[in-house]
Amino acid sequence: MSNYQKIKELAYKANLDLPKLGLVLFTFGNASAADREARVFAIKPSGVPYEELSVESMVIVDFDGNIVEGKLRPSSDTLTHAVLYKNWKNIGGIVHTHSTYGTAWAQSLRAIPLYGTTHADHTTATIPCAPPMDNEKIAGNYEYETGYQIIRHLEQEQISYEETEMILVGNHAPFTWGKTAEKAVYNSAVLEELAKMALLTEQVQPEVKPMKDALVKKHYERKHGANSYYGQ
């Protein structure tokens, strides 16, 4: 049995959850799960249909993007995952999708505004949209640079990766992360729903304004604050 069996199983389950939740089509997207002590992660193999995946087909990669174990090529987005794991110490899972509504906002180069309490239950920030990288970076190590594109944009917007576990990459699509692969999948589903709600809100009321700060603070802190009281 592989020394990395646990993260291979976690990555496998996370990848299978994406089509179940309607977040991917055909071979779009990927999920990974990290072992932070070993500094490796398991990720979907490139171009393999979800229904053909197995635990054994997951590829083990280190935080520098080197293949450690596996017979198949890892996802083409592997270096993006590697950069995020290497720079963000408190994440254990990453998901990338081309989900319809989230991708529509990314293609529009728009952050998703905070219009309601569903959004505030998860973060006090808009869902940021990182601008497209310059031509030199696109022509270079594109997937590697995408990781730094994400990191730089959050830093520029003064948004914590631990509070806002999701981003849109401009002209591309969503990335999400979390302490576990399961949480990263959850965040992908949440992002897609927030993107859909925001679009419908603007259609219903084109002059809608962001939700007021007091209500944002109330809803976020009742789930995540020092005196949170949501749940058991």
QUIFEN-V507475 format. One record per pair of residues at least 24 apart in sequence whose C-alpha atoms are under 8 Angstrom apart, sorted by the first residue. I is the first residue (numbers start at 1). J is the second residue. If there is no record, write none. Layout:
BEGIN
[[I J] [I J]]
END
This chain:
BEGIN
[[4 60] [7 33] [7 34] [7 35] [7 41] [7 42] [8 33] [8 42] [8 43] [8 55] [8 56] [8 58] [8 59] [8 60] [9 55] [10 181] [10 182] [11 42] [11 43] [11 44] [11 55] [11 58] [11 181] [12 44] [12 53] [12 54] [12 55] [12 58] [14 181] [14 182] [14 185] [15 44] [15 50] [16 50] [16 51] [17 185] [18 185] [19 50] [21 189] [22 99] [23 97] [23 98] [23 99] [23 100] [23 188] [23 189] [23 192] [24 97] [24 98] [24 99] [26 50] [28 97] [28 98] [29 95] [29 96] [29 97] [29 98] [30 75] [30 77] [30 95] [30 96] [30 97] [31 93] [31 94] [31 95] [31 96] [31 181] [31 185] [32 81] [32 93] [32 94] [32 95] [32 181] [33 92] [33 93] [33 94] [33 180] [33 181] [34 85] [34 92] [34 93] [34 181] [35 92] [36 92] [39 63] [43 74] [43 75] [43 78] [44 74] [44 75] [45 72] [45 73] [45 74] [45 75] [46 72] [46 73] [46 74] [46 75] [46 76] [47 75] [76 143] [77 143] [78 143] [79 143] [79 144] [79 147] [80 143] [80 144] [80 145] [80 146] [80 147] [80 148] [81 147] [82 147] [83 144] [83 147] [83 148] [84 147] [84 148] [84 151] [88 161] [90 162] [90 179] [91 177] [91 178] [91 179] [91 180] [92 177] [92 178] [92 179] [92 180] [92 181] [93 177] [93 178] [93 179] [93 180] [93 181] [93 182] [93 183] [93 184] [94 175] [94 176] [94 177] [94 178] [94 181] [94 184] [94 185] [95 175] [95 176] [95 177] [95 181] [95 184] [95 185] [95 188] [96 173] [96 174] [96 175] [96 176] [96 188] [97 173] [97 174] [97 175] [97 188] [98 172] [98 173] [98 174] [99 173] [99 174] [99 192] [100 192] [101 192] [101 193] [101 195] [101 196] [102 168] [102 173] [102 174] [102 191] [102 192] [102 195] [102 196] [103 168] [103 171] [103 172] [103 173] [103 174] [104 173] [105 168] [105 195] [106 168] [106 169] [106 170] [106 171] [106 172] [106 173] [106 174] [107 170] [107 171] [107 172] [107 173] [108 170] [108 171] [109 170] [109 171] [110 170] [111 168] [112 194] [112 195] [112 198] [113 198] [113 210] [114 198] [114 210] [114 211] [115 198] [115 201] [115 208] [115 209] [115 210] [115 211] [116 210] [116 211] [116 216] [117 215] [117 216] [117 219] [118 194] [119 194] [120 216] [120 217] [120 219] [120 220] [121 219] [121 220] [121 223] [122 164] [122 220] [123 163] [123 164] [123 220] [124 164] [124 216] [124 217] [124 220] [125 159] [125 164] [127 164] [127 166] [127 167] [127 168] [128 154] [128 166] [128 167] [128 168] [129 167] [129 168] [129 169] [129 170] [130 167] [130 168] [130 169] [130 170] [131 169] [131 170] [132 169] [132 170] [132 171] [166 191]]
END
